[in-house]
Amino acid sequence: MSNTKSKIESTKDKLVGGVKETVGKVTNNEELELKGKIQSKKGELEKNAADIGDKADKLKEDVAENINDAIDKHK
């Protein structure tokens, strides 16, 4: 799954989970409230994973660039 699609899905899960949690609280439906909390946390975790993936990709690019720069200096 692409990072953009993953971020959109995680944001959707976070928002929908928050709505379910609120509706569960208002209607005194503990099961819906719990499902909402779980879905919201899932969205947070997925977003964090996508952010880590972005940082790892950037780090790989920086390392490759530094290696190429070092090779060019020694030519």
N, C-alpha and C positions, 0 to 999 in steps of 0.2 A: 504494500500500500504506500502511495506517495506520502511524503511528509505533510503536504498541504491538506490532502484528504484526511490524513490521520488527525491533524489539528482541528479540522472542521468537525469530524466525528467526536473527538474528545470534548470540544466545546458544546456540541449538541447534547452529549450525555450529561455534562455538568449542568446545563440549563434545565433539561427535562427532569433530571434527578432532583434538582432544587424545587421545581414545580410540584413533583410528586410528593416530596417531603413536606412541603407547605400544605398541600391539599390533605395529606394524611394527618397532619397536626390539626388542621381546622375541622376535619370531619371525625376526628378521634379514631382514625383507622391506623393502628400501629403497624400493620403489615405494609400498607402503602407508604407510610413514613419511612420504614426501614428500607424498602425497595428503593425509594428515592435517595436515601443516604448512600446506599451501596452504588447506585448508578452515578451519583455525583462524584463519589470518591474514585470510581473507575475512570471517569472523565479526567480527573485531576492527575491520576497516575499515567494515563495515556499521553496527556499533554507534557508531563515531565519527561517521559520516555522520548517523545518527539524532540523536545528541547535538547536532551542529551545527545540524540542522534545528530542534530544540527551542529552542536559544538564539536562532536567527534569528526564530522565531515570537514569543518573549518580547520581543525587541528591537523588533519591529514593533508589538506591543501597547503597549509603553512609549512609543514615539514617538507613536503615535496618541493615547494618553492625554495626553501633554504638549502636543500640538497642540490638543486639545480644551480642556484647561485654559487655555491661552493665549488661545484664542478667547473662552472664557467670561469671562475677566478684562477683555477689551476691550469687552464688551457693556454 
